[in-house]
Amino acid sequence: MFKTKPAMILSVVAALIPLVIYLFLYSRMPDTVPIHYDSNFADRFVSKSALSLSC
């Protein structure tokens, strides 16, 4: 899958960055967050602790 070990390490780090940012900002997020936008406004909201984020 990966030709070199540095490529694998870079891929893992790149995949973990959004998770780290999310965990850092979690406490600052509002209790209800938008998950779907229609044209110019949000039309679907869920609790920030919801496990299912499907539209």
N, C-alpha and C positions, 0 to 999 in steps of 0.2 A: 504494500500500500504506500508506504513512504520510502523514498530511495535513500534518504540519509536521516540520521538521528537528529541533526539540527532542524530539519524540516518538520519532523514529528513534534519536537519541543516547541517550535514556533506555532504550529497549528494548535497545540494544546493551550498555550498561553493566549493566543488570539480567541479561542473559544471561551476561556475563563474570564476574560476582561469584562464582557457584558454582565456576567453573573456577579462579579465582585462589585461593579457599579450599582447593580440592582440591590444587592444586600446593603451597601453603604447608604443608599438613598431611601430604603424601605421605610424607615421611621419618619421620614420627611414627606412621604406621599400622603395625599388625602385618603380618607377611609374608603371612598368610592372613586374608582378610576374608569375613564372611558376606554372601551376596547374596540369600538367600531364607529367610523365616521361616515356620514352620508352627505355628500356635497360639502356644505360649509359648517356643519354642526355635528356634535357627537349624538348618536342615537341609541347607544347601548352602553350600560355601565355595570360594573361588578364590584364587589368588595375586594379590597387589595389583598385579602387573605384567601380569595377563592382559588381553588385548584384547577378548575375547568375554565379555560379562557377561549373556548371555541366560539365562533361567530354564528 
